[in-house]
Amino acid sequence: MPTIWIIFFVVILLSWLVNNQLKSRFKKYSQIAMNNGMTGKEVAEKMLSDNGIYDVEVGSVQGELTDHYNPLNKKVNLSRGVYNSKSVAAAAIAAHECGHALQHAHEYSFLKMRSALVPVVTATSKWMHWVLLAGIILVESFPGLLLAGIIMFAITTLFSFITLPVEINASQRALAWLNKSNITTNSTHPYAKDALKWASYTYVIAALGSLAALLYYVSIFMGRR
């Protein structure tokens, strides 16, 4: 079996394990109430206020684990289960998304790099898979097409790796504030830390998966020779 396929199987297995662990832990920590009774919305608003950020709105969106920060309209979007929940998991997620707002306010370099790549990734993703497919079919007669697809895919891989420090740093900011402000206690802080740790693993697996796919396409391009 070619090495690249072994890598694919390992990545798929790790992705399955990490996602299962993430869902299991968030389900567990969603049942552990915060000692102060604060909802995810209240945690987010307090973290923003404590850090002198008053131009960011906290709102809710549908879905599960759909929480995100939108730098374009400066809005922390929390899923309904986080927005109204008084659990440790909700506090951790809310603080993490506010960590991105802090990055934006402080012009965190990796966030700026990721934001700059968003329009490029959005534009290339519409055609990337079609270009790659056509490039593989026509690799012998028109190798330049596959090369173009590889370059497009490389941009998405770069985006995945730039996302890693952005997400890890947001969690670090969140955990530091949760601990310093006594939002979490000695009994609940380890749960918040564990939840965000497993969430960060999903980004690691996504980056590795993207890299494995990129190497696969490169191997096809090189193999034509």
C-alpha positions as YAML, in Angstrom:
chain: A
units: angstrom
residues:
- id: 1
  name: MET
  ca: [0.00, 0.00, 0.00]
- id: 2
  name: PRO
  ca: [1.46, 3.41, -0.97]
- id: 3
  name: THR
  ca: [2.57, 5.56, 1.95]
- id: 4
  name: ILE
  ca: [0.15, 8.34, 1.00]
- id: 5
  name: TRP
  ca: [-2.85, 6.02, 1.46]
- id: 6
  name: ILE
  ca: [-1.58, 4.93, 4.87]
- id: 7
  name: ILE
  ca: [-1.38, 8.61, 5.83]
- id: 8
  name: PHE
  ca: [-4.96, 9.14, 4.60]
- id: 9
  name: PHE
  ca: [-6.28, 6.24, 6.67]
- id: 10
  name: VAL
  ca: [-4.43, 7.47, 9.77]
- id: 11
  name: VAL
  ca: [-5.81, 10.99, 9.33]
- id: 12
  name: ILE
  ca: [-9.36, 9.70, 8.83]
- id: 13
  name: LEU
  ca: [-9.07, 7.51, 11.93]
- id: 14
  name: LEU
  ca: [-7.67, 10.35, 14.03]
- id: 15
  name: SER
  ca: [-10.40, 12.69, 12.77]
- id: 16
  name: TRP
  ca: [-13.07, 10.20, 13.80]
- id: 17
  name: LEU
  ca: [-11.52, 9.69, 17.24]
- id: 18
  name: VAL
  ca: [-11.05, 13.41, 17.90]
- id: 19
  name: ASN
  ca: [-14.59, 14.31, 16.79]
- id: 20
  name: ASN
  ca: [-16.04, 11.58, 18.98]
- id: 21
  name: GLN
  ca: [-14.00, 12.74, 21.97]
- id: 22
  name: LEU
  ca: [-14.93, 16.37, 21.32]
- id: 23
  name: LYS
  ca: [-18.66, 15.61, 21.21]
- id: 24
  name: SER
  ca: [-18.38, 13.39, 24.28]
- id: 25
  name: ARG
  ca: [-16.57, 16.00, 26.32]
- id: 26
  name: PHE
  ca: [-18.82, 18.88, 25.31]
- id: 27
  name: LYS
  ca: [-21.85, 16.77, 26.15]
- id: 28
  name: LYS
  ca: [-20.33, 16.03, 29.56]
- id: 29
  name: TYR
  ca: [-19.25, 19.60, 30.30]
- id: 30
  name: SER
  ca: [-22.58, 20.97, 29.03]
- id: 31
  name: GLN
  ca: [-24.16, 19.22, 32.03]
- id: 32
  name: ILE
  ca: [-21.80, 20.82, 34.56]
- id: 33
  name: ALA
  ca: [-23.20, 24.15, 35.75]
- id: 34
  name: MET
  ca: [-21.11, 27.24, 36.35]
- id: 35
  name: ASN
  ca: [-20.86, 28.21, 40.02]
- id: 36
  name: ASN
  ca: [-21.81, 31.81, 39.24]
- id: 37
  name: GLY
  ca: [-24.81, 30.87, 37.08]
- id: 38
  name: MET
  ca: [-23.68, 32.99, 34.12]
- id: 39
  name: THR
  ca: [-24.89, 32.14, 30.62]
- id: 40
  name: GLY
  ca: [-22.62, 31.98, 27.61]
- id: 41
  name: LYS
  ca: [-23.96, 35.37, 26.51]
- id: 42
  name: GLU
  ca: [-23.14, 36.92, 29.88]
- id: 43
  name: VAL
  ca: [-19.66, 35.41, 29.92]
- id: 44
  name: ALA
  ca: [-18.96, 36.81, 26.45]
- id: 45
  name: GLU
  ca: [-20.23, 40.27, 27.33]
- id: 46
  name: LYS
  ca: [-18.16, 40.37, 30.51]
- id: 47
  name: MET
  ca: [-14.97, 39.23, 28.78]
- id: 48
  name: LEU
  ca: [-15.38, 41.91, 26.13]
- id: 49
  name: SER
  ca: [-16.12, 44.58, 28.75]
- id: 50
  name: ASP
  ca: [-13.22, 43.54, 30.99]
- id: 51
  name: ASN
  ca: [-10.88, 43.94, 28.02]
- id: 52
  name: GLY
  ca: [-12.22, 47.35, 27.04]
- id: 53
  name: ILE
  ca: [-14.01, 46.17, 23.91]
- id: 54
  name: TYR
  ca: [-17.39, 47.88, 23.55]
- id: 55
  name: ASP
  ca: [-17.95, 47.80, 19.79]
- id: 56
  name: VAL
  ca: [-18.48, 44.04, 19.48]
- id: 57
  name: GLU
  ca: [-22.01, 42.61, 19.58]
- id: 58
  name: VAL
  ca: [-22.90, 39.22, 21.06]
- id: 59
  name: GLY
  ca: [-25.65, 37.37, 19.21]
- id: 60
  name: SER
  ca: [-26.97, 33.85, 18.64]
- id: 61
  name: VAL
  ca: [-27.04, 31.59, 15.58]
- id: 62
  name: GLN
  ca: [-28.72, 28.29, 14.84]
- id: 63
  name: GLY
  ca: [-26.92, 24.95, 14.84]
- id: 64
  name: GLU
  ca: [-24.62, 23.00, 17.11]
- id: 65
  name: LEU
  ca: [-20.98, 24.08, 17.56]
- id: 66
  name: THR
  ca: [-21.58, 26.83, 14.98]
- id: 67
  name: ASP
  ca: [-20.04, 29.46, 17.26]
- id: 68
  name: HIS
  ca: [-17.74, 31.95, 15.55]
- id: 69
  name: TYR
  ca: [-16.51, 35.53, 15.53]
- id: 70
  name: ASN
  ca: [-17.14, 37.64, 12.44]
- id: 71
  name: PRO
  ca: [-14.49, 40.38, 12.11]
- id: 72
  name: LEU
  ca: [-16.39, 42.07, 9.27]
- id: 73
  name: ASN
  ca: [-19.32, 43.16, 11.44]
- id: 74
  name: LYS
  ca: [-17.55, 42.69, 14.79]
- id: 75
  name: LYS
  ca: [-20.01, 40.18, 16.14]
- id: 76
  name: VAL
  ca: [-19.53, 37.15, 18.40]
- id: 77
  name: ASN
  ca: [-22.06, 34.57, 17.19]
- id: 78
  name: LEU
  ca: [-22.94, 31.88, 19.74]
- id: 79
  name: SER
  ca: [-25.03, 28.82, 19.00]
- id: 80
  name: ARG
  ca: [-28.34, 28.67, 20.86]
- id: 81
  name: GLY
  ca: [-27.04, 25.93, 23.16]
- id: 82
  name: VAL
  ca: [-24.14, 28.14, 24.21]
- id: 83
  name: TYR
  ca: [-25.90, 31.52, 24.21]
- id: 84
  name: ASN
  ca: [-28.46, 30.54, 26.86]
- id: 85
  name: SER
  ca: [-26.55, 27.78, 28.65]
- id: 86
  name: LYS
  ca: [-25.05, 28.20, 32.12]
- id: 87
  name: SER
  ca: [-22.61, 25.32, 31.69]
- id: 88
  name: VAL
  ca: [-18.81, 25.13, 31.78]
- id: 89
  name: ALA
  ca: [-18.78, 24.18, 28.09]
- id: 90
  name: ALA
  ca: [-20.78, 27.28, 27.19]
- id: 91
  name: ALA
  ca: [-18.46, 29.54, 29.18]
- id: 92
  name: ALA
  ca: [-15.39, 28.03, 27.51]
- id: 93
  name: ILE
  ca: [-16.79, 28.40, 23.99]
- id: 94
  name: ALA
  ca: [-18.06, 31.93, 24.59]
- id: 95
  name: ALA
  ca: [-14.69, 33.01, 25.99]
- id: 96
  name: HIS
  ca: [-12.86, 31.37, 23.08]
- id: 97
  name: GLU
  ca: [-14.89, 33.30, 20.51]
- id: 98
  name: CYS
  ca: [-14.26, 36.50, 22.43]
- id: 99
  name: GLY
  ca: [-10.58, 35.57, 22.26]
- id: 100
  name: HIS
  ca: [-10.87, 36.14, 18.51]
- id: 101
  name: ALA
  ca: [-12.43, 39.55, 19.16]
- id: 102
  name: LEU
  ca: [-9.41, 40.40, 21.33]
- id: 103
  name: GLN
  ca: [-7.09, 39.24, 18.55]
- id: 104
  name: HIS
  ca: [-8.93, 41.52, 16.13]
- id: 105
  name: ALA
  ca: [-8.73, 44.50, 18.48]
- id: 106
  name: HIS
  ca: [-5.01, 43.94, 19.11]
- id: 107
  name: GLU
  ca: [-4.27, 43.22, 15.42]
- id: 108
  name: TYR
  ca: [-2.95, 39.72, 16.05]
- id: 109
  name: SER
  ca: [-0.70, 38.95, 13.09]
- id: 110
  name: PHE
  ca: [-1.94, 35.44, 12.30]
- id: 111
  name: LEU
  ca: [-5.57, 36.60, 12.38]
- id: 112
  name: LYS
  ca: [-4.70, 39.37, 9.93]
- id: 113
  name: MET
  ca: [-3.01, 36.83, 7.66]
- id: 114
  name: ARG
  ca: [-6.01, 34.48, 7.82]
- id: 115
  name: SER
  ca: [-8.46, 37.33, 7.14]
- id: 116
  name: ALA
  ca: [-6.39, 38.40, 4.13]
- id: 117
  name: LEU
  ca: [-6.58, 34.87, 2.71]
- id: 118
  name: VAL
  ca: [-10.35, 34.49, 3.15]
- id: 119
  name: PRO
  ca: [-11.30, 36.20, -0.16]
- id: 120
  name: VAL
  ca: [-8.70, 34.15, -2.04]
- id: 121
  name: VAL
  ca: [-9.79, 30.86, -0.47]
- id: 122
  name: THR
  ca: [-13.45, 31.70, -1.11]
- id: 123
  name: ALA
  ca: [-12.78, 32.46, -4.77]
- id: 124
  name: THR
  ca: [-10.57, 29.42, -5.47]
- id: 125
  name: SER
  ca: [-12.75, 26.92, -3.58]
- id: 126
  name: LYS
  ca: [-15.53, 27.35, -6.16]
- id: 127
  name: TRP
  ca: [-13.38, 25.92, -8.94]
- id: 128
  name: MET
  ca: [-10.57, 24.07, -7.15]
- id: 129
  name: HIS
  ca: [-12.05, 20.56, -7.10]
- id: 130
  name: TRP
  ca: [-13.19, 20.81, -10.73]
- id: 131
  name: VAL
  ca: [-9.72, 21.97, -11.79]
- id: 132
  name: LEU
  ca: [-8.09, 19.15, -9.84]
- id: 133
  name: LEU
  ca: [-10.43, 16.54, -11.30]
- id: 134
  name: ALA
  ca: [-9.88, 17.78, -14.85]
- id: 135
  name: GLY
  ca: [-6.16, 18.04, -14.16]
- id: 136
  name: ILE
  ca: [-5.95, 14.41, -13.04]
- id: 137
  name: ILE
  ca: [-7.87, 13.20, -16.10]
- id: 138
  name: LEU
  ca: [-5.73, 15.30, -18.48]
- id: 139
  name: VAL
  ca: [-2.45, 15.02, -16.56]
- id: 140
  name: GLU
  ca: [-0.58, 13.44, -19.48]
- id: 141
  name: SER
  ca: [-1.74, 15.85, -22.15]
- id: 142
  name: PHE
  ca: [-2.22, 19.04, -20.11]
- id: 143
  name: PRO
  ca: [-0.18, 18.83, -16.84]
- id: 144
  name: GLY
  ca: [-0.41, 22.59, -16.33]
- id: 145
  name: LEU
  ca: [-4.08, 22.22, -15.40]
- id: 146
  name: LEU
  ca: [-3.27, 19.91, -12.50]
- id: 147
  name: LEU
  ca: [-0.47, 22.22, -11.43]
- id: 148
  name: ALA
  ca: [-2.96, 25.09, -11.31]
- id: 149
  name: GLY
  ca: [-5.27, 22.96, -9.14]
- id: 150
  name: ILE
  ca: [-2.37, 22.09, -6.84]
- id: 151
  name: ILE
  ca: [-1.54, 25.77, -6.38]
- id: 152
  name: MET
  ca: [-5.18, 26.50, -5.54]
- id: 153
  name: PHE
  ca: [-5.28, 23.62, -3.06]
- id: 154
  name: ALA
  ca: [-1.98, 24.74, -1.53]
- id: 155
  name: ILE
  ca: [-3.63, 28.05, -0.65]
- id: 156
  name: THR
  ca: [-6.35, 26.23, 1.30]
- id: 157
  name: THR
  ca: [-3.70, 24.12, 3.04]
- id: 158
  name: LEU
  ca: [-1.80, 27.25, 4.00]
- id: 159
  name: PHE
  ca: [-5.06, 28.69, 5.32]
- id: 160
  name: SER
  ca: [-5.57, 25.57, 7.48]
- id: 161
  name: PHE
  ca: [-2.10, 25.90, 9.03]
- id: 162
  name: ILE
  ca: [-2.45, 29.64, 9.65]
- id: 163
  name: THR
  ca: [-5.73, 28.85, 11.41]
- id: 164
  name: LEU
  ca: [-3.90, 26.71, 14.00]
- id: 165
  name: PRO
  ca: [-2.12, 29.52, 15.91]
- id: 166
  name: VAL
  ca: [-5.26, 31.67, 15.61]
- id: 167
  name: GLU
  ca: [-7.41, 29.06, 17.34]
- id: 168
  name: ILE
  ca: [-4.80, 28.05, 19.92]
- id: 169
  name: ASN
  ca: [-4.10, 31.67, 20.85]
- id: 170
  name: ALA
  ca: [-7.83, 32.40, 21.20]
- id: 171
  name: SER
  ca: [-8.14, 29.49, 23.64]
- id: 172
  name: GLN
  ca: [-5.11, 30.71, 25.59]
- id: 173
  name: ARG
  ca: [-6.63, 34.17, 25.91]
- id: 174
  name: ALA
  ca: [-9.96, 32.64, 26.95]
- id: 175
  name: LEU
  ca: [-8.49, 30.37, 29.62]
- id: 176
  name: ALA
  ca: [-6.27, 33.12, 31.03]
- id: 177
  name: TRP
  ca: [-9.25, 35.45, 31.40]
- id: 178
  name: LEU
  ca: [-11.58, 32.76, 32.80]
- id: 179
  name: ASN
  ca: [-9.00, 31.99, 35.48]
- id: 180
  name: LYS
  ca: [-8.01, 35.60, 36.25]
- id: 181
  name: SER
  ca: [-11.60, 36.85, 36.50]
- id: 182
  name: ASN
  ca: [-12.66, 33.85, 38.61]
- id: 183
  name: ILE
  ca: [-15.37, 32.97, 36.12]
- id: 184
  name: THR
  ca: [-14.12, 29.41, 36.45]
- id: 185
  name: THR
  ca: [-12.96, 27.97, 39.76]
- id: 186
  name: ASN
  ca: [-10.43, 25.33, 40.75]
- id: 187
  name: SER
  ca: [-13.13, 22.73, 40.24]
- id: 188
  name: THR
  ca: [-14.43, 23.92, 36.85]
- id: 189
  name: HIS
  ca: [-11.35, 25.39, 35.15]
- id: 190
  name: PRO
  ca: [-9.85, 21.99, 34.22]
- id: 191
  name: TYR
  ca: [-13.09, 21.14, 32.40]
- id: 192
  name: ALA
  ca: [-12.98, 24.36, 30.38]
- id: 193
  name: LYS
  ca: [-9.32, 23.72, 29.54]
- id: 194
  name: ASP
  ca: [-10.02, 20.16, 28.45]
- id: 195
  name: ALA
  ca: [-12.96, 21.20, 26.26]
- id: 196
  name: LEU
  ca: [-10.91, 23.80, 24.39]
- id: 197
  name: LYS
  ca: [-7.97, 21.40, 24.08]
- id: 198
  name: TRP
  ca: [-10.08, 18.86, 22.21]
- id: 199
  name: ALA
  ca: [-11.62, 21.60, 20.07]
- id: 200
  name: SER
  ca: [-8.12, 22.67, 19.00]
- id: 201
  name: TYR
  ca: [-7.29, 19.10, 17.99]
- id: 202
  name: THR
  ca: [-9.95, 19.26, 15.28]
- id: 203
  name: TYR
  ca: [-8.03, 22.08, 13.60]
- id: 204
  name: VAL
  ca: [-4.80, 20.12, 13.83]
- id: 205
  name: ILE
  ca: [-6.41, 17.11, 12.15]
- id: 206
  name: ALA
  ca: [-7.97, 19.32, 9.46]
- id: 207
  name: ALA
  ca: [-4.58, 20.85, 8.66]
- id: 208
  name: LEU
  ca: [-2.88, 17.45, 8.50]
- id: 209
  name: GLY
  ca: [-5.66, 16.10, 6.29]
- id: 210
  name: SER
  ca: [-5.30, 19.03, 3.92]
- id: 211
  name: LEU
  ca: [-1.54, 18.51, 3.78]
- id: 212
  name: ALA
  ca: [-1.98, 14.79, 3.05]
- id: 213
  name: ALA
  ca: [-4.36, 15.58, 0.19]
- id: 214
  name: LEU
  ca: [-1.94, 18.17, -1.18]
- id: 215
  name: LEU
  ca: [0.89, 15.62, -1.16]
- id: 216
  name: TYR
  ca: [-1.37, 13.16, -2.97]
- id: 217
  name: TYR
  ca: [-2.03, 15.61, -5.79]
- id: 218
  name: VAL
  ca: [1.65, 16.49, -5.99]
- id: 219
  name: SER
  ca: [2.52, 12.78, -6.23]
- id: 220
  name: ILE
  ca: [0.14, 12.41, -9.20]
- id: 221
  name: PHE
  ca: [1.74, 15.42, -10.88]
- id: 222
  name: MET
  ca: [5.26, 14.13, -10.28]
- id: 223
  name: GLY
  ca: [4.27, 10.56, -11.26]
- id: 224
  name: ARG
  ca: [3.38, 11.58, -14.80]
- id: 225
  name: ARG
  ca: [7.11, 11.70, -15.41]
...
